[in-house]
Amino acid sequence: MSIDEIRRLHYKEEGREEGEIKKAIEIAKKLLRKGVSIDIIVESTDLTIEEVENIKKEVVN
């Protein structure tokens, strides 16, 4: 496998991870708007408690 192929795979994986995080954040926002508890959101999205609390501040404002 060439260096370029390795780089492409690496960047593809980074993009996928970034997309998964963005999706988790959007799901967390929707769940917060519906009044779902932070604990359930953390368990469901794999975001940290701190991340969900920060998202909650955005949603409330």
PDBQT receptor file of N, H, CA, C and O in Angstrom, charges set to zero:
ATOM      1  N   MET A   1       0.859  -1.174   0.000  1.00  0.00    +0.000 N 
ATOM      2  CA  MET A   1       0.000   0.000   0.000  1.00  0.00    +0.000 C 
ATOM      3  C   MET A   1       0.904   1.236   0.000  1.00  0.00    +0.000 C 
ATOM      4  O   MET A   1       1.860   1.327   0.770  1.00  0.00    +0.000 OA
ATOM      5  N   SER A   2       0.582   2.164  -0.866  1.00  0.00    +0.000 N 
ATOM      6  H   SER A   2      -0.195   2.090  -1.492  1.00  0.00    +0.000 HD
ATOM      7  CA  SER A   2       1.407   3.365  -0.981  1.00  0.00    +0.000 C 
ATOM      8  C   SER A   2       1.057   4.373   0.117  1.00  0.00    +0.000 C 
ATOM      9  O   SER A   2       0.031   4.260   0.787  1.00  0.00    +0.000 OA
ATOM     10  N   ILE A   3       1.921   5.336   0.275  1.00  0.00    +0.000 N 
ATOM     11  H   ILE A   3       2.755   5.428  -0.269  1.00  0.00    +0.000 HD
ATOM     12  CA  ILE A   3       1.700   6.408   1.256  1.00  0.00    +0.000 C 
ATOM     13  C   ILE A   3       0.408   7.155   0.926  1.00  0.00    +0.000 C 
ATOM     14  O   ILE A   3      -0.370   7.479   1.824  1.00  0.00    +0.000 OA
ATOM     15  N   ASP A   4       0.181   7.428  -0.355  1.00  0.00    +0.000 N 
ATOM     16  H   ASP A   4       0.813   7.165  -1.084  1.00  0.00    +0.000 HD
ATOM     17  CA  ASP A   4      -1.036   8.145  -0.759  1.00  0.00    +0.000 C 
ATOM     18  C   ASP A   4      -2.293   7.355  -0.405  1.00  0.00    +0.000 C 
ATOM     19  O   ASP A   4      -3.286   7.935   0.036  1.00  0.00    +0.000 OA
ATOM     20  N   GLU A   5      -2.256   6.057  -0.591  1.00  0.00    +0.000 N 
ATOM     21  H   GLU A   5      -1.450   5.587  -0.948  1.00  0.00    +0.000 HD
ATOM     22  CA  GLU A   5      -3.413   5.225  -0.244  1.00  0.00    +0.000 C 
ATOM     23  C   GLU A   5      -3.660   5.239   1.265  1.00  0.00    +0.000 C 
ATOM     24  O   GLU A   5      -4.803   5.303   1.719  1.00  0.00    +0.000 OA
ATOM     25  N   ILE A   6      -2.594   5.179   2.016  1.00  0.00    +0.000 N 
ATOM     26  H   ILE A   6      -1.666   5.127   1.647  1.00  0.00    +0.000 HD
ATOM     27  CA  ILE A   6      -2.710   5.225   3.477  1.00  0.00    +0.000 C 
ATOM     28  C   ILE A   6      -3.294   6.566   3.913  1.00  0.00    +0.000 C 
ATOM     29  O   ILE A   6      -4.165   6.619   4.781  1.00  0.00    +0.000 OA
ATOM     30  N   ARG A   7      -2.814   7.637   3.311  1.00  0.00    +0.000 N 
ATOM     31  H   ARG A   7      -2.106   7.594   2.606  1.00  0.00    +0.000 HD
ATOM     32  CA  ARG A   7      -3.337   8.974   3.641  1.00  0.00    +0.000 C 
ATOM     33  C   ARG A   7      -4.822   9.076   3.313  1.00  0.00    +0.000 C 
ATOM     34  O   ARG A   7      -5.607   9.589   4.110  1.00  0.00    +0.000 OA
ATOM     35  N   ARG A   8      -5.203   8.584   2.134  1.00  0.00    +0.000 N 
ATOM     36  H   ARG A   8      -4.565   8.167   1.486  1.00  0.00    +0.000 HD
ATOM     37  CA  ARG A   8      -6.619   8.634   1.746  1.00  0.00    +0.000 C 
ATOM     38  C   ARG A   8      -7.488   7.874   2.740  1.00  0.00    +0.000 C 
ATOM     39  O   ARG A   8      -8.553   8.349   3.134  1.00  0.00    +0.000 OA
ATOM     40  N   LEU A   9      -7.037   6.710   3.135  1.00  0.00    +0.000 N 
ATOM     41  H   LEU A   9      -6.172   6.323   2.814  1.00  0.00    +0.000 HD
ATOM     42  CA  LEU A   9      -7.796   5.925   4.115  1.00  0.00    +0.000 C 
ATOM     43  C   LEU A   9      -7.888   6.662   5.448  1.00  0.00    +0.000 C 
ATOM     44  O   LEU A   9      -8.936   6.674   6.095  1.00  0.00    +0.000 OA
ATOM     45  N   HIS A  10      -6.790   7.266   5.842  1.00  0.00    +0.000 N 
ATOM     46  H   HIS A  10      -5.939   7.256   5.317  1.00  0.00    +0.000 HD
ATOM     47  CA  HIS A  10      -6.760   8.005   7.107  1.00  0.00    +0.000 C 
ATOM     48  C   HIS A  10      -7.749   9.169   7.074  1.00  0.00    +0.000 C 
ATOM     49  O   HIS A  10      -8.538   9.344   8.002  1.00  0.00    +0.000 OA
ATOM     50  N   TYR A  11      -7.704   9.958   6.009  1.00  0.00    +0.000 N 
ATOM     51  H   TYR A  11      -7.063   9.815   5.255  1.00  0.00    +0.000 HD
ATOM     52  CA  TYR A  11      -8.602  11.112   5.908  1.00  0.00    +0.000 C 
ATOM     53  C   TYR A  11     -10.053  10.680   5.766  1.00  0.00    +0.000 C 
ATOM     54  O   TYR A  11     -10.955  11.347   6.272  1.00  0.00    +0.000 OA
ATOM     55  N   LYS A  12     -10.278   9.581   5.090  1.00  0.00    +0.000 N 
ATOM     56  H   LYS A  12      -9.545   9.039   4.679  1.00  0.00    +0.000 HD
ATOM     57  CA  LYS A  12     -11.639   9.060   4.958  1.00  0.00    +0.000 C 
ATOM     58  C   LYS A  12     -12.179   8.677   6.338  1.00  0.00    +0.000 C 
ATOM     59  O   LYS A  12     -13.328   8.974   6.666  1.00  0.00    +0.000 OA
ATOM     60  N   GLU A  13     -11.353   8.025   7.130  1.00  0.00    +0.000 N 
ATOM     61  H   GLU A  13     -10.420   7.783   6.864  1.00  0.00    +0.000 HD
ATOM     62  CA  GLU A  13     -11.761   7.633   8.486  1.00  0.00    +0.000 C 
ATOM     63  C   GLU A  13     -12.001   8.862   9.355  1.00  0.00    +0.000 C 
ATOM     64  O   GLU A  13     -12.967   8.901  10.117  1.00  0.00    +0.000 OA
ATOM     65  N   GLU A  14     -11.130   9.867   9.247  1.00  0.00    +0.000 N 
ATOM     66  H   GLU A  14     -10.346   9.834   8.628  1.00  0.00    +0.000 HD
ATOM     67  CA  GLU A  14     -11.325  11.102  10.011  1.00  0.00    +0.000 C 
ATOM     68  C   GLU A  14     -12.649  11.759   9.640  1.00  0.00    +0.000 C 
ATOM     69  O   GLU A  14     -13.380  12.232  10.510  1.00  0.00    +0.000 OA
ATOM     70  N   GLY A  15     -12.951  11.786   8.359  1.00  0.00    +0.000 N 
ATOM     71  H   GLY A  15     -12.357  11.402   7.652  1.00  0.00    +0.000 HD
ATOM     72  CA  GLY A  15     -14.207  12.373   7.898  1.00  0.00    +0.000 C 
ATOM     73  C   GLY A  15     -15.409  11.619   8.430  1.00  0.00    +0.000 C 
ATOM     74  O   GLY A  15     -16.413  12.222   8.808  1.00  0.00    +0.000 OA
ATOM     75  N   ARG A  16     -15.306  10.310   8.460  1.00  0.00    +0.000 N 
ATOM     76  H   ARG A  16     -14.490   9.820   8.153  1.00  0.00    +0.000 HD
ATOM     77  CA  ARG A  16     -16.398   9.485   8.974  1.00  0.00    +0.000 C 
ATOM     78  C   ARG A  16     -16.609   9.770  10.459  1.00  0.00    +0.000 C 
ATOM     79  O   ARG A  16     -17.743   9.924  10.912  1.00  0.00    +0.000 OA
ATOM     80  N   GLU A  17     -15.516   9.838  11.209  1.00  0.00    +0.000 N 
ATOM     81  H   GLU A  17     -14.595   9.712  10.841  1.00  0.00    +0.000 HD
ATOM     82  CA  GLU A  17     -15.619  10.106  12.644  1.00  0.00    +0.000 C 
ATOM     83  C   GLU A  17     -16.226  11.485  12.894  1.00  0.00    +0.000 C 
ATOM     84  O   GLU A  17     -17.065  11.651  13.779  1.00  0.00    +0.000 OA
ATOM     85  N   GLU A  18     -15.800  12.462  12.114  1.00  0.00    +0.000 N 
ATOM     86  H   GLU A  18     -15.119  12.327  11.394  1.00  0.00    +0.000 HD
ATOM     87  CA  GLU A  18     -16.339  13.814  12.264  1.00  0.00    +0.000 C 
ATOM     88  C   GLU A  18     -17.837  13.828  11.970  1.00  0.00    +0.000 C 
ATOM     89  O   GLU A  18     -18.607  14.495  12.662  1.00  0.00    +0.000 OA
ATOM     90  N   GLY A  19     -18.239  13.096  10.954  1.00  0.00    +0.000 N 
ATOM     91  H   GLY A  19     -17.614  12.554  10.392  1.00  0.00    +0.000 HD
ATOM     92  CA  GLY A  19     -19.654  12.999  10.617  1.00  0.00    +0.000 C 
ATOM     93  C   GLY A  19     -20.459  12.336  11.721  1.00  0.00    +0.000 C 
ATOM     94  O   GLY A  19     -21.582  12.747  12.011  1.00  0.00    +0.000 OA
ATOM     95  N   GLU A  20     -19.886  11.313  12.334  1.00  0.00    +0.000 N 
ATOM     96  H   GLU A  20     -18.974  10.979  12.098  1.00  0.00    +0.000 HD
ATOM     97  CA  GLU A  20     -20.569  10.624  13.433  1.00  0.00    +0.000 C 
ATOM     98  C   GLU A  20     -20.741  11.553  14.632  1.00  0.00    +0.000 C 
ATOM     99  O   GLU A  20     -21.776  11.529  15.299  1.00  0.00    +0.000 OA
ATOM    100  N   ILE A  21     -19.734  12.360  14.902  1.00  0.00    +0.000 N 
ATOM    101  H   ILE A  21     -18.893  12.379  14.360  1.00  0.00    +0.000 HD
ATOM    102  CA  ILE A  21     -19.819  13.299  16.023  1.00  0.00    +0.000 C 
ATOM    103  C   ILE A  21     -20.890  14.349  15.745  1.00  0.00    +0.000 C 
ATOM    104  O   ILE A  21     -21.685  14.678  16.625  1.00  0.00    +0.000 OA
ATOM    105  N   LYS A  22     -20.910  14.874  14.524  1.00  0.00    +0.000 N 
ATOM    106  H   LYS A  22     -20.264  14.607  13.809  1.00  0.00    +0.000 HD
ATOM    107  CA  LYS A  22     -21.929  15.871  14.168  1.00  0.00    +0.000 C 
ATOM    108  C   LYS A  22     -23.326  15.282  14.304  1.00  0.00    +0.000 C 
ATOM    109  O   LYS A  22     -24.240  15.949  14.789  1.00  0.00    +0.000 OA
ATOM    110  N   LYS A  23     -23.493  14.043  13.879  1.00  0.00    +0.000 N 
ATOM    111  H   LYS A  23     -22.751  13.501  13.485  1.00  0.00    +0.000 HD
ATOM    112  CA  LYS A  23     -24.794  13.380  13.979  1.00  0.00    +0.000 C 
ATOM    113  C   LYS A  23     -25.184  13.191  15.445  1.00  0.00    +0.000 C 
ATOM    114  O   LYS A  23     -26.339  13.408  15.812  1.00  0.00    +0.000 OA
ATOM    115  N   ALA A  24     -24.231  12.789  16.279  1.00  0.00    +0.000 N 
ATOM    116  H   ALA A  24     -23.293  12.613  15.981  1.00  0.00    +0.000 HD
ATOM    117  CA  ALA A  24     -24.503  12.604  17.704  1.00  0.00    +0.000 C 
ATOM    118  C   ALA A  24     -24.933  13.917  18.345  1.00  0.00    +0.000 C 
ATOM    119  O   ALA A  24     -25.821  13.933  19.197  1.00  0.00    +0.000 OA
ATOM    120  N   ILE A  25     -24.313  15.006  17.943  1.00  0.00    +0.000 N 
ATOM    121  H   ILE A  25     -23.591  14.993  17.250  1.00  0.00    +0.000 HD
ATOM    122  CA  ILE A  25     -24.666  16.320  18.484  1.00  0.00    +0.000 C 
ATOM    123  C   ILE A  25     -26.084  16.704  18.068  1.00  0.00    +0.000 C 
ATOM    124  O   ILE A  25     -26.855  17.212  18.881  1.00  0.00    +0.000 OA
ATOM    125  N   GLU A  26     -26.423  16.465  16.823  1.00  0.00    +0.000 N 
ATOM    126  H   GLU A  26     -25.796  16.052  16.162  1.00  0.00    +0.000 HD
ATOM    127  CA  GLU A  26     -27.779  16.778  16.356  1.00  0.00    +0.000 C 
ATOM    128  C   GLU A  26     -28.821  15.934  17.089  1.00  0.00    +0.000 C 
ATOM    129  O   GLU A  26     -29.885  16.433  17.454  1.00  0.00    +0.000 OA
ATOM    130  N   ILE A  27     -28.516  14.670  17.298  1.00  0.00    +0.000 N 
ATOM    131  H   ILE A  27     -27.651  14.264  17.001  1.00  0.00    +0.000 HD
ATOM    132  CA  ILE A  27     -29.432  13.799  18.043  1.00  0.00    +0.000 C 
ATOM    133  C   ILE A  27     -29.571  14.299  19.476  1.00  0.00    +0.000 C 
ATOM    134  O   ILE A  27     -30.677  14.343  20.016  1.00  0.00    +0.000 OA
ATOM    135  N   ALA A  28     -28.459  14.675  20.087  1.00  0.00    +0.000 N 
ATOM    136  H   ALA A  28     -27.561  14.639  19.648  1.00  0.00    +0.000 HD
ATOM    137  CA  ALA A  28     -28.496  15.185  21.464  1.00  0.00    +0.000 C 
ATOM    138  C   ALA A  28     -29.374  16.429  21.548  1.00  0.00    +0.000 C 
ATOM    139  O   ALA A  28     -30.153  16.572  22.490  1.00  0.00    +0.000 OA
ATOM    140  N   LYS A  29     -29.259  17.322  20.582  1.00  0.00    +0.000 N 
ATOM    141  H   LYS A  29     -28.626  17.206  19.816  1.00  0.00    +0.000 HD
ATOM    142  CA  LYS A  29     -30.080  18.538  20.579  1.00  0.00    +0.000 C 
ATOM    143  C   LYS A  29     -31.562  18.187  20.512  1.00  0.00    +0.000 C 
ATOM    144  O   LYS A  29     -32.373  18.751  21.248  1.00  0.00    +0.000 OA
ATOM    145  N   LYS A  30     -31.907  17.268  19.641  1.00  0.00    +0.000 N 
ATOM    146  H   LYS A  30     -31.249  16.811  19.044  1.00  0.00    +0.000 HD
ATOM    147  CA  LYS A  30     -33.314  16.865  19.505  1.00  0.00    +0.000 C 
ATOM    148  C   LYS A  30     -33.829  16.248  20.801  1.00  0.00    +0.000 C 
ATOM    149  O   LYS A  30     -34.936  16.548  21.248  1.00  0.00    +0.000 OA
ATOM    150  N   LEU A  31     -33.017  15.386  21.395  1.00  0.00    +0.000 N 
ATOM    151  H   LEU A  31     -32.118  15.142  21.032  1.00  0.00    +0.000 HD
ATOM    152  CA  LEU A  31     -33.440  14.728  22.630  1.00  0.00    +0.000 C 
ATOM    153  C   LEU A  31     -33.569  15.729  23.777  1.00  0.00    +0.000 C 
ATOM    154  O   LEU A  31     -34.494  15.637  24.584  1.00  0.00    +0.000 OA
ATOM    155  N   LEU A  32     -32.652  16.676  23.847  1.00  0.00    +0.000 N 
ATOM    156  H   LEU A  32     -31.901  16.751  23.191  1.00  0.00    +0.000 HD
ATOM    157  CA  LEU A  32     -32.741  17.702  24.890  1.00  0.00    +0.000 C 
ATOM    158  C   LEU A  32     -34.014  18.528  24.733  1.00  0.00    +0.000 C 
ATOM    159  O   LEU A  32     -34.672  18.852  25.722  1.00  0.00    +0.000 OA
ATOM    160  N   ARG A  33     -34.359  18.864  23.504  1.00  0.00    +0.000 N 
ATOM    161  H   ARG A  33     -33.825  18.600  22.701  1.00  0.00    +0.000 HD
ATOM    162  CA  ARG A  33     -35.585  19.635  23.257  1.00  0.00    +0.000 C 
ATOM    163  C   ARG A  33     -36.829  18.859  23.688  1.00  0.00    +0.000 C 
ATOM    164  O   ARG A  33     -37.851  19.450  24.035  1.00  0.00    +0.000 OA
ATOM    165  N   LYS A  34     -36.730  17.539  23.662  1.00  0.00    +0.000 N 
ATOM    166  H   LYS A  34     -35.900  17.059  23.380  1.00  0.00    +0.000 HD
ATOM    167  CA  LYS A  34     -37.858  16.694  24.066  1.00  0.00    +0.000 C 
ATOM    168  C   LYS A  34     -37.831  16.367  25.557  1.00  0.00    +0.000 C 
ATOM    169  O   LYS A  34     -38.706  15.665  26.064  1.00  0.00    +0.000 OA
ATOM    170  N   GLY A  35     -36.808  16.888  26.261  1.00  0.00    +0.000 N 
ATOM    171  H   GLY A  35     -36.097  17.458  25.850  1.00  0.00    +0.000 HD
ATOM    172  CA  GLY A  35     -36.754  16.699  27.702  1.00  0.00    +0.000 C 
ATOM    173  C   GLY A  35     -36.112  15.402  28.165  1.00  0.00    +0.000 C 
ATOM    174  O   GLY A  35     -36.275  15.006  29.319  1.00  0.00    +0.000 OA
ATOM    175  N   VAL A  36     -35.390  14.741  27.283  1.00  0.00    +0.000 N 
ATOM    176  H   VAL A  36     -35.257  15.063  26.346  1.00  0.00    +0.000 HD
ATOM    177  CA  VAL A  36     -34.720  13.491  27.654  1.00  0.00    +0.000 C 
ATOM    178  C   VAL A  36     -33.554  13.817  28.587  1.00  0.00    +0.000 C 
ATOM    179  O   VAL A  36     -32.873  14.828  28.412  1.00  0.00    +0.000 OA
ATOM    180  N   SER A  37     -33.334  12.964  29.567  1.00  0.00    +0.000 N 
ATOM    181  H   SER A  37     -33.887  12.143  29.709  1.00  0.00    +0.000 HD
ATOM    182  CA  SER A  37     -32.289  13.225  30.560  1.00  0.00    +0.000 C 
ATOM    183  C   SER A  37     -30.892  13.143  29.940  1.00  0.00    +0.000 C 
ATOM    184  O   SER A  37     -30.657  12.434  28.962  1.00  0.00    +0.000 OA
ATOM    185  N   ILE A  38     -29.994  13.884  30.540  1.00  0.00    +0.000 N 
ATOM    186  H   ILE A  38     -30.184  14.460  31.335  1.00  0.00    +0.000 HD
ATOM    187  CA  ILE A  38     -28.606  13.905  30.072  1.00  0.00    +0.000 C 
ATOM    188  C   ILE A  38     -27.999  12.508  30.133  1.00  0.00    +0.000 C 
ATOM    189  O   ILE A  38     -27.266  12.114  29.226  1.00  0.00    +0.000 OA
ATOM    190  N   ASP A  39     -28.292  11.761  31.180  1.00  0.00    +0.000 N 
ATOM    191  H   ASP A  39     -28.887  12.081  31.917  1.00  0.00    +0.000 HD
ATOM    192  CA  ASP A  39     -27.737  10.409  31.316  1.00  0.00    +0.000 C 
ATOM    193  C   ASP A  39     -28.121   9.516  30.135  1.00  0.00    +0.000 C 
ATOM    194  O   ASP A  39     -27.289   8.778  29.608  1.00  0.00    +0.000 OA
ATOM    195  N   ILE A  40     -29.365   9.591  29.733  1.00  0.00    +0.000 N 
ATOM    196  H   ILE A  40     -30.042  10.191  30.161  1.00  0.00    +0.000 HD
ATOM    197  CA  ILE A  40     -29.828   8.771  28.608  1.00  0.00    +0.000 C 
ATOM    198  C   ILE A  40     -29.172   9.238  27.313  1.00  0.00    +0.000 C 
ATOM    199  O   ILE A  40     -28.805   8.417  26.472  1.00  0.00    +0.000 OA
ATOM    200  N   ILE A  41     -29.024  10.543  27.149  1.00  0.00    +0.000 N 
ATOM    201  H   ILE A  41     -29.322  11.210  27.832  1.00  0.00    +0.000 HD
ATOM    202  CA  ILE A  41     -28.384  11.078  25.944  1.00  0.00    +0.000 C 
ATOM    203  C   ILE A  41     -26.926  10.638  25.878  1.00  0.00    +0.000 C 
ATOM    204  O   ILE A  41     -26.443  10.236  24.819  1.00  0.00    +0.000 OA
ATOM    205  N   VAL A  42     -26.231  10.712  27.001  1.00  0.00    +0.000 N 
ATOM    206  H   VAL A  42     -26.624  11.037  27.861  1.00  0.00    +0.000 HD
ATOM    207  CA  VAL A  42     -24.828  10.276  27.050  1.00  0.00    +0.000 C 
ATOM    208  C   VAL A  42     -24.729   8.804  26.667  1.00  0.00    +0.000 C 
ATOM    209  O   VAL A  42     -23.872   8.415  25.873  1.00  0.00    +0.000 OA
ATOM    210  N   GLU A  43     -25.600   8.006  27.229  1.00  0.00    +0.000 N 
ATOM    211  H   GLU A  43     -26.296   8.322  27.873  1.00  0.00    +0.000 HD
ATOM    212  CA  GLU A  43     -25.590   6.571  26.949  1.00  0.00    +0.000 C 
ATOM    213  C   GLU A  43     -25.924   6.282  25.484  1.00  0.00    +0.000 C 
ATOM    214  O   GLU A  43     -25.370   5.360  24.886  1.00  0.00    +0.000 OA
ATOM    215  N   SER A  44     -26.817   7.063  24.922  1.00  0.00    +0.000 N 
ATOM    216  H   SER A  44     -27.266   7.812  25.408  1.00  0.00    +0.000 HD
ATOM    217  CA  SER A  44     -27.289   6.817  23.561  1.00  0.00    +0.000 C 
ATOM    218  C   SER A  44     -26.354   7.342  22.477  1.00  0.00    +0.000 C 
ATOM    219  O   SER A  44     -26.304   6.788  21.379  1.00  0.00    +0.000 OA
ATOM    220  N   THR A  45     -25.614   8.403  22.777  1.00  0.00    +0.000 N 
ATOM    221  H   THR A  45     -25.654   8.853  23.669  1.00  0.00    +0.000 HD
ATOM    222  CA  THR A  45     -24.804   9.055  21.745  1.00  0.00    +0.000 C 
ATOM    223  C   THR A  45     -23.304   8.863  21.915  1.00  0.00    +0.000 C 
ATOM    224  O   THR A  45     -22.535   9.163  21.001  1.00  0.00    +0.000 OA
ATOM    225  N   ASP A  46     -22.882   8.370  23.065  1.00  0.00    +0.000 N 
ATOM    226  H   ASP A  46     -23.506   8.127  23.807  1.00  0.00    +0.000 HD
ATOM    227  CA  ASP A  46     -21.454   8.241  23.397  1.00  0.00    +0.000 C 
ATOM    228  C   ASP A  46     -20.756   9.591  23.537  1.00  0.00    +0.000 C 
ATOM    229  O   ASP A  46     -19.527   9.656  23.539  1.00  0.00    +0.000 OA
ATOM    230  N   LEU A  47     -21.529  10.661  23.653  1.00  0.00    +0.000 N 
ATOM    231  H   LEU A  47     -22.528  10.608  23.651  1.00  0.00    +0.000 HD
ATOM    232  CA  LEU A  47     -20.945  11.954  23.995  1.00  0.00    +0.000 C 
ATOM    233  C   LEU A  47     -20.689  11.959  25.495  1.00  0.00    +0.000 C 
ATOM    234  O   LEU A  47     -21.280  11.167  26.230  1.00  0.00    +0.000 OA
ATOM    235  N   THR A  48     -19.814  12.843  25.952  1.00  0.00    +0.000 N 
ATOM    236  H   THR A  48     -19.334  13.486  25.355  1.00  0.00    +0.000 HD
ATOM    237  CA  THR A  48     -19.550  12.931  27.386  1.00  0.00    +0.000 C 
ATOM    238  C   THR A  48     -20.629  13.773  28.059  1.00  0.00    +0.000 C 
ATOM    239  O   THR A  48     -21.364  14.506  27.399  1.00  0.00    +0.000 OA
ATOM    240  N   ILE A  49     -20.711  13.657  29.364  1.00  0.00    +0.000 N 
ATOM    241  H   ILE A  49     -20.113  13.061  29.901  1.00  0.00    +0.000 HD
ATOM    242  CA  ILE A  49     -21.665  14.475  30.125  1.00  0.00    +0.000 C 
ATOM    243  C   ILE A  49     -21.376  15.951  29.881  1.00  0.00    +0.000 C 
ATOM    244  O   ILE A  49     -22.293  16.745  29.676  1.00  0.00    +0.000 OA
ATOM    245  N   GLU A  50     -20.107  16.308  29.904  1.00  0.00    +0.000 N 
ATOM    246  H   GLU A  50     -19.362  15.662  30.071  1.00  0.00    +0.000 HD
ATOM    247  CA  GLU A  50     -19.722  17.703  29.685  1.00  0.00    +0.000 C 
ATOM    248  C   GLU A  50     -20.171  18.185  28.303  1.00  0.00    +0.000 C 
ATOM    249  O   GLU A  50     -20.680  19.298  28.167  1.00  0.00    +0.000 OA
ATOM    250  N   GLU A  51     -19.985  17.356  27.289  1.00  0.00    +0.000 N 
ATOM    251  H   GLU A  51     -19.572  16.452  27.400  1.00  0.00    +0.000 HD
ATOM    252  CA  GLU A  51     -20.403  17.736  25.937  1.00  0.00    +0.000 C 
ATOM    253  C   GLU A  51     -21.914  17.958  25.877  1.00  0.00    +0.000 C 
ATOM    254  O   GLU A  51     -22.380  18.932  25.285  1.00  0.00    +0.000 OA
ATOM    255  N   VAL A  52     -22.668  17.062  26.484  1.00  0.00    +0.000 N 
ATOM    256  H   VAL A  52     -22.290  16.271  26.964  1.00  0.00    +0.000 HD
ATOM    257  CA  VAL A  52     -24.127  17.186  26.455  1.00  0.00    +0.000 C 
ATOM    258  C   VAL A  52     -24.572  18.412  27.253  1.00  0.00    +0.000 C 
ATOM    259  O   VAL A  52     -25.499  19.112  26.845  1.00  0.00    +0.000 OA
ATOM    260  N   GLU A  53     -23.929  18.669  28.368  1.00  0.00    +0.000 N 
ATOM    261  H   GLU A  53     -23.177  18.100  28.699  1.00  0.00    +0.000 HD
ATOM    262  CA  GLU A  53     -24.275  19.865  29.148  1.00  0.00    +0.000 C 
ATOM    263  C   GLU A  53     -23.998  21.135  28.349  1.00  0.00    +0.000 C 
ATOM    264  O   GLU A  53     -24.775  22.087  28.409  1.00  0.00    +0.000 OA
ATOM    265  N   ASN A  54     -22.902  21.155  27.606  1.00  0.00    +0.000 N 
ATOM    266  H   ASN A  54     -22.270  20.381  27.557  1.00  0.00    +0.000 HD
ATOM    267  CA  ASN A  54     -22.600  22.316  26.759  1.00  0.00    +0.000 C 
ATOM    268  C   ASN A  54     -23.620  22.459  25.635  1.00  0.00    +0.000 C 
ATOM    269  O   ASN A  54     -24.033  23.569  25.300  1.00  0.00    +0.000 OA
ATOM    270  N   ILE A  55     -24.020  21.346  25.062  1.00  0.00    +0.000 N 
ATOM    271  H   ILE A  55     -23.685  20.444  25.334  1.00  0.00    +0.000 HD
ATOM    272  CA  ILE A  55     -25.047  21.377  24.015  1.00  0.00    +0.000 C 
ATOM    273  C   ILE A  55     -26.357  21.887  24.601  1.00  0.00    +0.000 C 
ATOM    274  O   ILE A  55     -27.078  22.651  23.960  1.00  0.00    +0.000 OA
ATOM    275  N   LYS A  56     -26.657  21.462  25.813  1.00  0.00    +0.000 N 
ATOM    276  H   LYS A  56     -26.071  20.840  26.334  1.00  0.00    +0.000 HD
ATOM    277  CA  LYS A  56     -27.891  21.900  26.475  1.00  0.00    +0.000 C 
ATOM    278  C   LYS A  56     -27.908  23.417  26.638  1.00  0.00    +0.000 C 
ATOM    279  O   LYS A  56     -28.952  24.047  26.473  1.00  0.00    +0.000 OA
ATOM    280  N   LYS A  57     -26.763  24.000  26.960  1.00  0.00    +0.000 N 
ATOM    281  H   LYS A  57     -25.915  23.487  27.094  1.00  0.00    +0.000 HD
ATOM    282  CA  LYS A  57     -26.678  25.460  27.091  1.00  0.00    +0.000 C 
ATOM    283  C   LYS A  57     -27.029  26.137  25.771  1.00  0.00    +0.000 C 
ATOM    284  O   LYS A  57     -27.694  27.173  25.763  1.00  0.00    +0.000 OA
ATOM    285  N   GLU A  58     -26.590  25.561  24.662  1.00  0.00    +0.000 N 
ATOM    286  H   GLU A  58     -26.050  24.720  24.669  1.00  0.00    +0.000 HD
ATOM    287  CA  GLU A  58     -26.903  26.107  23.338  1.00  0.00    +0.000 C 
ATOM    288  C   GLU A  58     -28.397  25.992  23.041  1.00  0.00    +0.000 C 
ATOM    289  O   GLU A  58     -29.016  26.927  22.536  1.00  0.00    +0.000 OA
ATOM    290  N   VAL A  59     -28.955  24.844  23.360  1.00  0.00    +0.000 N 
ATOM    291  H   VAL A  59     -28.451  24.084  23.771  1.00  0.00    +0.000 HD
ATOM    292  CA  VAL A  59     -30.357  24.571  23.043  1.00  0.00    +0.000 C 
ATOM    293  C   VAL A  59     -31.279  25.469  23.857  1.00  0.00    +0.000 C 
ATOM    294  O   VAL A  59     -32.290  25.952  23.347  1.00  0.00    +0.000 OA
ATOM    295  N   VAL A  60     -30.935  25.692  25.113  1.00  0.00    +0.000 N 
ATOM    296  H   VAL A  60     -30.113  25.300  25.528  1.00  0.00    +0.000 HD
ATOM    297  CA  VAL A  60     -31.764  26.503  25.997  1.00  0.00    +0.000 C 
ATOM    298  C   VAL A  60     -31.732  27.963  25.577  1.00  0.00    +0.000 C 
ATOM    299  O   VAL A  60     -32.740  28.662  25.683  1.00  0.00    +0.000 OA
ATOM    300  N   ASN A  61     -30.590  28.429  25.102  1.00  0.00    +0.000 N 
ATOM    301  H   ASN A  61     -29.771  27.861  25.016  1.00  0.00    +0.000 HD
ATOM    302  CA  ASN A  61     -30.447  29.849  24.730  1.00  0.00    +0.000 C 
ATOM    303  C   ASN A  61     -31.002  30.145  23.392  1.00  0.00    +0.000 C 
ATOM    304  O   ASN A  61     -30.955  31.291  22.944  1.00  0.00    +0.000 OA
TER     305      ASN A  61
